[in-house]
Amino acid sequence: MGKLYLVPTPIGNLGDISPRAAETLAAVDFIAAEDTRVTVKLLNHLGLKRPMVIYHRHNCAAAGPAILDRLLAGEDCALVTDAGTPAISDPGEDLVALCAQSGVPVESIPGPCALTVALSASGLPTARFVFEGFLPTNRKNRRLRLEALAEEERTVVLYEAPHKLRDTLADLADALGGERPVSVCRELTKLHEEIWRGTLGEARDRWAAQEPRGEFVLVIAGAPRRDEEAPDEEAALGRVAELRALGLPLKAAAAQAAVETGMKKRRLYELALGKK
């Protein structure tokens, strides 16, 4: 029996491929790739030539069992996406499930993932977060998902494509409130990487007037906690100072600290402005 290897690929910078990932790609019998034209560029960078099959969301129902048959026959396979970690907001999860059901061993190689890159650089709380991947495109399902996210107290991470960004920012601002802090992360690890911090309302207005380009990760502050005790103003001001030190503008820092502490944003902003 063979083994399925989940091999993360760079999300923009080819230098992020790890020696272990490269060794795995060189050792397997074949590679299951989302787009062979993208993967061959990585293989050329590594000086490798390996047999490849196509595996993506449009053919996974047929390609998955075919790959499983080869694994059961003793071949080793490396699953890769165009960028990032396979099976994270990706149909690779279906192939992993097939392997688990059939007793085929699966080994996940640590490596690049846009989710963690964006979250760690967002300036928003990272101790507790929820990853939503892409929002539903069906209107009813999208509305229900947004309604649930409006009450989510953990930091929320979303992926979005450039041609859908404007609509998504508008929907988020309507459902979660235009004052909710957000970090908009674009083209991570690439030459034109950008991490923009502000509120959902500001983000909506900015990208309404600016053509979205590149792949986006949105990191959104959670909903205010519903604490019964009165918020501690000094602690809230201390949190504003911490967020300001991370690079957030005063308005965005006050908004995020208000979310975390339960204070009214306007009150906290006025207090912080007075301190400043």
Short mmCIF file of the C-alpha atoms (twelve columns), coordinates in Angstrom:
data_MODEL
# 
_entry.id   MODEL 
# 
loop_
_atom_site.group_PDB 
_atom_site.id 
_atom_site.type_symbol 
_atom_site.label_atom_id 
_atom_site.label_alt_id 
_atom_site.label_comp_id 
_atom_site.label_asym_id 
_atom_site.label_seq_id 
_atom_site.Cartn_x 
_atom_site.Cartn_y 
_atom_site.Cartn_z 
_atom_site.pdbx_PDB_model_num 
ATOM 1   C CA . MET A 1   0.000   0.000  0.000   1 
ATOM 2   C CA . GLY A 2   1.250   3.470  -0.883  1 
ATOM 3   C CA . LYS A 3   0.985   6.747  0.996   1 
ATOM 4   C CA . LEU A 4   -0.652  10.089 0.234   1 
ATOM 5   C CA . TYR A 5   1.561   13.096 0.979   1 
ATOM 6   C CA . LEU A 6   -0.001  16.542 1.392   1 
ATOM 7   C CA . VAL A 7   2.682   18.905 0.132   1 
ATOM 8   C CA . PRO A 8   2.230   22.682 0.635   1 
ATOM 9   C CA . THR A 9   3.472   24.853 -2.206  1 
ATOM 10  C CA . PRO A 10  4.523   28.536 -2.071  1 
ATOM 11  C CA . ILE A 11  1.671   31.059 -2.094  1 
ATOM 12  C CA . GLY A 12  3.775   33.506 -4.065  1 
ATOM 13  C CA . ASN A 13  7.477   33.250 -3.269  1 
ATOM 14  C CA . LEU A 14  9.154   30.106 -4.651  1 
ATOM 15  C CA . GLY A 15  11.809  30.457 -1.963  1 
ATOM 16  C CA . ASP A 16  9.245   29.290 0.588   1 
ATOM 17  C CA . ILE A 17  9.324   25.669 -0.617  1 
ATOM 18  C CA . SER A 18  10.923  23.615 2.152   1 
ATOM 19  C CA . PRO A 19  13.692  21.017 1.654   1 
ATOM 20  C CA . ARG A 20  11.354  18.346 3.026   1 
ATOM 21  C CA . ALA A 21  8.605   19.305 0.567   1 
ATOM 22  C CA . ALA A 22  11.082  19.229 -2.317  1 
ATOM 23  C CA . GLU A 23  12.432  15.832 -1.223  1 
ATOM 24  C CA . THR A 24  8.893   14.460 -1.049  1 
ATOM 25  C CA . LEU A 25  8.032   15.694 -4.542  1 
ATOM 26  C CA . ALA A 26  11.198  14.053 -5.852  1 
ATOM 27  C CA . ALA A 27  10.493  10.720 -4.147  1 
ATOM 28  C CA . VAL A 28  6.811   10.000 -4.924  1 
ATOM 29  C CA . ASP A 29  5.627   7.943  -7.874  1 
ATOM 30  C CA . PHE A 30  3.292   10.666 -9.137  1 
ATOM 31  C CA . ILE A 31  1.877   14.081 -8.265  1 
ATOM 32  C CA . ALA A 32  -1.819  15.005 -8.156  1 
ATOM 33  C CA . ALA A 33  -1.960  18.694 -9.102  1 
ATOM 34  C CA . GLU A 34  -4.727  21.277 -9.236  1 
ATOM 35  C CA . ASP A 35  -3.227  22.711 -12.440 1 
ATOM 36  C CA . THR A 36  -0.259  20.931 -14.016 1 
ATOM 37  C CA . ARG A 37  0.783   24.145 -15.805 1 
ATOM 38  C CA . VAL A 38  1.290   25.823 -12.424 1 
ATOM 39  C CA . THR A 39  2.959   22.829 -10.779 1 
ATOM 40  C CA . VAL A 40  5.419   22.307 -13.636 1 
ATOM 41  C CA . LYS A 41  6.836   25.785 -12.952 1 
ATOM 42  C CA . LEU A 42  7.600   24.721 -9.389  1 
ATOM 43  C CA . LEU A 43  9.095   21.441 -10.564 1 
ATOM 44  C CA . ASN A 44  11.278  23.314 -13.064 1 
ATOM 45  C CA . HIS A 45  12.426  25.594 -10.244 1 
ATOM 46  C CA . LEU A 46  13.430  22.491 -8.275  1 
ATOM 47  C CA . GLY A 47  14.946  20.741 -11.282 1 
ATOM 48  C CA . LEU A 48  12.455  17.877 -11.047 1 
ATOM 49  C CA . LYS A 49  10.408  15.876 -13.537 1 
ATOM 50  C CA . ARG A 50  7.581   13.748 -12.151 1 
ATOM 51  C CA . PRO A 51  4.457   12.171 -13.670 1 
ATOM 52  C CA . MET A 52  1.353   14.224 -12.907 1 
ATOM 53  C CA . VAL A 53  -2.420  13.778 -12.880 1 
ATOM 54  C CA . ILE A 54  -5.050  16.495 -12.532 1 
ATOM 55  C CA . TYR A 55  -7.117  16.723 -9.348  1 
ATOM 56  C CA . HIS A 56  -9.408  19.702 -8.713  1 
ATOM 57  C CA . ARG A 57  -12.949 20.469 -7.591  1 
ATOM 58  C CA . HIS A 58  -14.422 19.890 -11.051 1 
ATOM 59  C CA . ASN A 59  -13.074 16.346 -11.500 1 
ATOM 60  C CA . CYS A 60  -12.500 15.127 -7.928  1 
ATOM 61  C CA . ALA A 61  -15.508 12.762 -8.009  1 
ATOM 62  C CA . ALA A 62  -13.804 10.702 -10.711 1 
ATOM 63  C CA . ALA A 63  -10.138 11.539 -10.126 1 
ATOM 64  C CA . GLY A 64  -10.253 10.771 -6.383  1 
ATOM 65  C CA . PRO A 65  -11.144 7.066  -6.706  1 
ATOM 66  C CA . ALA A 66  -8.617  6.694  -9.546  1 
ATOM 67  C CA . ILE A 67  -5.844  8.098  -7.338  1 
ATOM 68  C CA . LEU A 68  -7.009  5.891  -4.461  1 
ATOM 69  C CA . ASP A 69  -6.719  2.786  -6.676  1 
ATOM 70  C CA . ARG A 70  -3.098  3.652  -7.442  1 
ATOM 71  C CA . LEU A 71  -2.379  4.217  -3.743  1 
ATOM 72  C CA . LEU A 72  -3.949  0.858  -2.858  1 
ATOM 73  C CA . ALA A 73  -1.765  -0.709 -5.544  1 
ATOM 74  C CA . GLY A 74  1.357   0.521  -3.753  1 
ATOM 75  C CA . GLU A 75  2.189   3.859  -5.407  1 
ATOM 76  C CA . ASP A 76  3.000   6.993  -3.407  1 
ATOM 77  C CA . CYS A 77  1.280   10.249 -4.387  1 
ATOM 78  C CA . ALA A 78  1.957   13.890 -3.527  1 
ATOM 79  C CA . LEU A 79  -1.142  16.095 -3.553  1 
ATOM 80  C CA . VAL A 80  -0.484  19.775 -4.323  1 
ATOM 81  C CA . THR A 81  -2.625  22.830 -4.996  1 
ATOM 82  C CA . ASP A 82  -1.644  25.839 -7.088  1 
ATOM 83  C CA . ALA A 83  -0.631  27.601 -3.856  1 
ATOM 84  C CA . GLY A 84  -0.761  26.765 -0.164  1 
ATOM 85  C CA . THR A 85  -1.659  23.701 1.863   1 
ATOM 86  C CA . PRO A 86  -3.818  20.973 0.269   1 
ATOM 87  C CA . ALA A 87  -7.167  20.095 1.893   1 
ATOM 88  C CA . ILE A 88  -7.558  23.556 3.492   1 
ATOM 89  C CA . SER A 89  -10.614 25.116 1.792   1 
ATOM 90  C CA . ASP A 90  -9.748  22.705 -1.012  1 
ATOM 91  C CA . PRO A 91  -11.209 19.483 -2.514  1 
ATOM 92  C CA . GLY A 92  -8.137  17.657 -1.259  1 
ATOM 93  C CA . GLU A 93  -10.172 17.078 1.903   1 
ATOM 94  C CA . ASP A 94  -12.315 14.613 -0.082  1 
ATOM 95  C CA . LEU A 95  -9.251  12.628 -1.169  1 
ATOM 96  C CA . VAL A 96  -7.955  12.567 2.409   1 
ATOM 97  C CA . ALA A 97  -11.364 11.261 3.538   1 
ATOM 98  C CA . LEU A 98  -11.246 8.510  0.902   1 
ATOM 99  C CA . CYS A 99  -7.795  7.485  2.111   1 
ATOM 100 C CA . ALA A 100 -8.920  7.487  5.740   1 
ATOM 101 C CA . GLN A 101 -11.890 5.279  4.890   1 
ATOM 102 C CA . SER A 102 -9.672  2.832  2.995   1 
ATOM 103 C CA . GLY A 103 -6.839  2.721  5.521   1 
ATOM 104 C CA . VAL A 104 -4.333  4.466  3.241   1 
ATOM 105 C CA . PRO A 105 -1.775  6.406  5.314   1 
ATOM 106 C CA . VAL A 106 -1.709  10.192 4.892   1 
ATOM 107 C CA . GLU A 107 1.281   12.347 5.787   1 
ATOM 108 C CA . SER A 108 0.940   16.123 5.920   1 
ATOM 109 C CA . ILE A 109 4.100   18.170 5.292   1 
ATOM 110 C CA . PRO A 110 4.090   21.527 7.153   1 
ATOM 111 C CA . GLY A 111 4.435   24.591 4.973   1 
ATOM 112 C CA . PRO A 112 2.919   27.737 3.454   1 
ATOM 113 C CA . CYS A 113 -0.725  28.618 4.097   1 
ATOM 114 C CA . ALA A 114 -2.305  32.007 3.352   1 
ATOM 115 C CA . LEU A 115 -4.580  31.610 6.374   1 
ATOM 116 C CA . THR A 116 -1.777  31.652 8.942   1 
ATOM 117 C CA . VAL A 117 0.335   34.203 7.072   1 
ATOM 118 C CA . ALA A 118 -2.529  36.718 7.028   1 
ATOM 119 C CA . LEU A 119 -3.723  36.018 10.569  1 
ATOM 120 C CA . SER A 120 -0.285  36.403 12.134  1 
ATOM 121 C CA . ALA A 121 0.307   39.756 10.405  1 
ATOM 122 C CA . SER A 122 -3.201  41.155 10.814  1 
ATOM 123 C CA . GLY A 123 -2.756  42.920 14.145  1 
ATOM 124 C CA . LEU A 124 -6.023  41.345 15.334  1 
ATOM 125 C CA . PRO A 125 -6.426  38.739 18.124  1 
ATOM 126 C CA . THR A 126 -5.046  35.325 17.132  1 
ATOM 127 C CA . ALA A 127 -5.621  33.214 20.257  1 
ATOM 128 C CA . ARG A 128 -9.112  32.234 19.085  1 
ATOM 129 C CA . PHE A 129 -10.223 32.428 15.469  1 
ATOM 130 C CA . VAL A 130 -12.545 30.790 12.958  1 
ATOM 131 C CA . PHE A 131 -11.681 30.065 9.328   1 
ATOM 132 C CA . GLU A 132 -14.589 30.400 6.903   1 
ATOM 133 C CA . GLY A 133 -12.786 29.865 3.593   1 
ATOM 134 C CA . PHE A 134 -14.943 31.360 0.828   1 
ATOM 135 C CA . LEU A 135 -18.430 32.659 1.603   1 
ATOM 136 C CA . PRO A 136 -21.314 30.822 -0.134  1 
ATOM 137 C CA . THR A 137 -22.378 32.211 -3.502  1 
ATOM 138 C CA . ASN A 138 -26.006 31.137 -3.075  1 
ATOM 139 C CA . ARG A 139 -27.867 34.218 -1.770  1 
ATOM 140 C CA . LYS A 140 -29.838 32.458 0.940   1 
ATOM 141 C CA . ASN A 141 -26.857 30.471 2.236   1 
ATOM 142 C CA . ARG A 142 -24.677 33.580 2.092   1 
ATOM 143 C CA . ARG A 143 -27.199 35.601 4.121   1 
ATOM 144 C CA . LEU A 144 -27.457 32.873 6.768   1 
ATOM 145 C CA . ARG A 145 -23.674 32.599 6.985   1 
ATOM 146 C CA . LEU A 146 -23.266 36.348 7.382   1 
ATOM 147 C CA . GLU A 147 -25.939 36.444 10.078  1 
ATOM 148 C CA . ALA A 148 -24.012 33.791 12.023  1 
ATOM 149 C CA . LEU A 149 -20.709 35.635 11.558  1 
ATOM 150 C CA . ALA A 150 -22.241 38.835 12.898  1 
ATOM 151 C CA . GLU A 151 -22.488 37.102 16.311  1 
ATOM 152 C CA . GLU A 152 -19.103 35.322 16.118  1 
ATOM 153 C CA . GLU A 153 -16.817 36.585 18.906  1 
ATOM 154 C CA . ARG A 154 -13.649 35.010 17.528  1 
ATOM 155 C CA . THR A 155 -11.517 36.602 14.824  1 
ATOM 156 C CA . VAL A 156 -12.871 35.585 11.398  1 
ATOM 157 C CA . VAL A 157 -10.660 34.724 8.409   1 
ATOM 158 C CA . LEU A 158 -12.040 34.623 4.845   1 
ATOM 159 C CA . TYR A 159 -10.586 34.059 1.395   1 
ATOM 160 C CA . GLU A 160 -11.826 36.057 -1.593  1 
ATOM 161 C CA . ALA A 161 -11.082 36.387 -5.304  1 
ATOM 162 C CA . PRO A 162 -10.465 39.867 -6.748  1 
ATOM 163 C CA . HIS A 163 -13.591 39.943 -8.946  1 
ATOM 164 C CA . LYS A 164 -15.808 39.209 -5.923  1 
ATOM 165 C CA . LEU A 165 -14.062 41.399 -3.346  1 
ATOM 166 C CA . ARG A 166 -16.238 44.510 -3.717  1 
ATOM 167 C CA . ASP A 167 -19.493 42.610 -3.227  1 
ATOM 168 C CA . THR A 168 -18.068 40.674 -0.280  1 
ATOM 169 C CA . LEU A 169 -16.822 43.808 1.504   1 
ATOM 170 C CA . ALA A 170 -20.216 45.471 0.980   1 
ATOM 171 C CA . ASP A 171 -22.050 42.408 2.321   1 
ATOM 172 C CA . LEU A 172 -19.739 42.177 5.332   1 
ATOM 173 C CA . ALA A 173 -20.107 45.876 6.162   1 
ATOM 174 C CA . ASP A 174 -23.906 45.554 5.991   1 
ATOM 175 C CA . ALA A 175 -24.078 42.379 8.084   1 
ATOM 176 C CA . LEU A 176 -21.287 42.942 10.628  1 
ATOM 177 C CA . GLY A 177 -21.293 46.742 10.752  1 
ATOM 178 C CA . GLY A 178 -19.120 49.262 8.945   1 
ATOM 179 C CA . GLU A 179 -17.120 49.998 12.113  1 
ATOM 180 C CA . ARG A 180 -15.869 46.408 12.522  1 
ATOM 181 C CA . PRO A 181 -12.029 46.355 12.217  1 
ATOM 182 C CA . VAL A 182 -10.548 44.370 9.343   1 
ATOM 183 C CA . SER A 183 -7.151  43.600 7.848   1 
ATOM 184 C CA . VAL A 184 -7.233  43.177 4.078   1 
ATOM 185 C CA . CYS A 185 -4.234  41.096 3.014   1 
ATOM 186 C CA . ARG A 186 -3.364  41.034 -0.675  1 
ATOM 187 C CA . GLU A 187 -0.752  39.184 -2.747  1 
ATOM 188 C CA . LEU A 188 0.871   37.653 0.341   1 
ATOM 189 C CA . THR A 189 4.603   36.837 0.001   1 
ATOM 190 C CA . LYS A 190 4.643   38.349 -3.507  1 
ATOM 191 C CA . LEU A 191 6.380   41.465 -4.814  1 
ATOM 192 C CA . HIS A 192 3.321   43.677 -4.307  1 
ATOM 193 C CA . GLU A 193 2.233   42.272 -0.922  1 
ATOM 194 C CA . GLU A 194 -0.073  44.631 0.938   1 
ATOM 195 C CA . ILE A 195 -1.644  44.479 4.394   1 
ATOM 196 C CA . TRP A 196 -4.237  47.219 4.780   1 
ATOM 197 C CA . ARG A 197 -5.871  47.862 8.171   1 
ATOM 198 C CA . GLY A 198 -9.047  49.793 8.889   1 
ATOM 199 C CA . THR A 199 -12.782 49.165 9.220   1 
ATOM 200 C CA . LEU A 200 -15.138 47.223 6.970   1 
ATOM 201 C CA . GLY A 201 -16.805 50.467 5.911   1 
ATOM 202 C CA . GLU A 202 -13.473 52.025 4.991   1 
ATOM 203 C CA . ALA A 203 -12.424 48.877 3.134   1 
ATOM 204 C CA . ARG A 204 -15.696 48.823 1.189   1 
ATOM 205 C CA . ASP A 205 -15.233 52.452 0.146   1 
ATOM 206 C CA . ARG A 206 -11.568 52.043 -0.740  1 
ATOM 207 C CA . TRP A 207 -12.013 49.071 -3.048  1 
ATOM 208 C CA . ALA A 208 -15.168 50.547 -4.549  1 
ATOM 209 C CA . ALA A 209 -12.884 53.239 -5.956  1 
ATOM 210 C CA . GLN A 210 -9.859  50.993 -6.619  1 
ATOM 211 C CA . GLU A 211 -9.734  47.952 -8.898  1 
ATOM 212 C CA . PRO A 212 -9.051  44.852 -6.747  1 
ATOM 213 C CA . ARG A 213 -6.045  42.902 -7.983  1 
ATOM 214 C CA . GLY A 214 -4.525  39.683 -6.661  1 
ATOM 215 C CA . GLU A 215 -5.772  37.110 -4.190  1 
ATOM 216 C CA . PHE A 216 -7.210  38.420 -0.912  1 
ATOM 217 C CA . VAL A 217 -7.422  37.187 2.685   1 
ATOM 218 C CA . LEU A 218 -9.755  39.116 5.004   1 
ATOM 219 C CA . VAL A 219 -9.108  39.004 8.754   1 
ATOM 220 C CA . ILE A 220 -12.063 40.478 10.637  1 
ATOM 221 C CA . ALA A 221 -12.391 41.313 14.330  1 
ATOM 222 C CA . GLY A 222 -14.912 39.252 16.256  1 
ATOM 223 C CA . ALA A 223 -18.173 40.585 17.640  1 
ATOM 224 C CA . PRO A 224 -18.113 42.379 21.020  1 
ATOM 225 C CA . ARG A 225 -18.246 40.084 24.026  1 
ATOM 226 C CA . ARG A 226 -21.487 40.208 25.954  1 
ATOM 227 C CA . ASP A 227 -20.001 40.689 29.399  1 
ATOM 228 C CA . GLU A 228 -22.273 41.611 32.284  1 
ATOM 229 C CA . GLU A 229 -19.582 43.553 34.143  1 
ATOM 230 C CA . ALA A 230 -18.799 47.145 33.187  1 
ATOM 231 C CA . PRO A 231 -15.740 47.341 30.904  1 
ATOM 232 C CA . ASP A 232 -12.433 48.459 32.397  1 
ATOM 233 C CA . GLU A 233 -11.597 51.798 30.745  1 
ATOM 234 C CA . GLU A 234 -7.916  51.717 31.692  1 
ATOM 235 C CA . ALA A 235 -7.513  48.202 30.327  1 
ATOM 236 C CA . ALA A 236 -9.299  49.253 27.140  1 
ATOM 237 C CA . LEU A 237 -7.006  52.272 26.736  1 
ATOM 238 C CA . GLY A 238 -4.032  49.998 27.303  1 
ATOM 239 C CA . ARG A 239 -5.269  47.745 24.488  1 
ATOM 240 C CA . VAL A 240 -5.628  50.794 22.224  1 
ATOM 241 C CA . ALA A 241 -1.984  51.633 22.908  1 
ATOM 242 C CA . GLU A 242 -0.933  48.058 22.091  1 
ATOM 243 C CA . LEU A 243 -2.806  48.103 18.785  1 
ATOM 244 C CA . ARG A 244 -1.384  51.511 17.915  1 
ATOM 245 C CA . ALA A 245 2.098   50.094 18.492  1 
ATOM 246 C CA . LEU A 246 1.263   47.380 15.945  1 
ATOM 247 C CA . GLY A 247 0.555   50.080 13.347  1 
ATOM 248 C CA . LEU A 248 -3.221  50.501 13.485  1 
ATOM 249 C CA . PRO A 249 -4.592  54.055 13.097  1 
ATOM 250 C CA . LEU A 250 -6.173  55.467 16.256  1 
ATOM 251 C CA . LYS A 251 -9.709  55.076 14.914  1 
ATOM 252 C CA . ALA A 252 -9.193  51.421 13.945  1 
ATOM 253 C CA . ALA A 253 -7.338  50.672 17.200  1 
ATOM 254 C CA . ALA A 254 -10.176 52.136 19.259  1 
ATOM 255 C CA . ALA A 255 -12.721 50.165 17.229  1 
ATOM 256 C CA . GLN A 256 -10.848 46.881 17.767  1 
ATOM 257 C CA . ALA A 257 -10.269 47.549 21.480  1 
ATOM 258 C CA . ALA A 258 -13.973 48.353 21.840  1 
ATOM 259 C CA . VAL A 259 -14.838 45.015 20.225  1 
ATOM 260 C CA . GLU A 260 -12.518 43.163 22.605  1 
ATOM 261 C CA . THR A 261 -13.495 44.954 25.810  1 
ATOM 262 C CA . GLY A 262 -17.179 45.671 25.291  1 
ATOM 263 C CA . MET A 263 -16.767 49.436 25.537  1 
ATOM 264 C CA . LYS A 264 -18.621 51.812 23.270  1 
ATOM 265 C CA . LYS A 265 -16.375 52.688 20.358  1 
ATOM 266 C CA . ARG A 266 -17.176 56.422 20.423  1 
ATOM 267 C CA . ARG A 267 -16.489 56.657 24.172  1 
ATOM 268 C CA . LEU A 268 -13.197 54.783 23.882  1 
ATOM 269 C CA . TYR A 269 -12.115 56.814 20.848  1 
ATOM 270 C CA . GLU A 270 -12.785 60.058 22.705  1 
ATOM 271 C CA . LEU A 271 -10.839 58.833 25.754  1 
ATOM 272 C CA . ALA A 272 -7.934  57.681 23.584  1 
ATOM 273 C CA . LEU A 273 -7.947  60.958 21.663  1 
ATOM 274 C CA . GLY A 274 -7.767  62.851 24.943  1 
ATOM 275 C CA . LYS A 275 -4.815  60.705 26.074  1 
ATOM 276 C CA . LYS A 276 -3.068  61.289 22.763  1 
# 
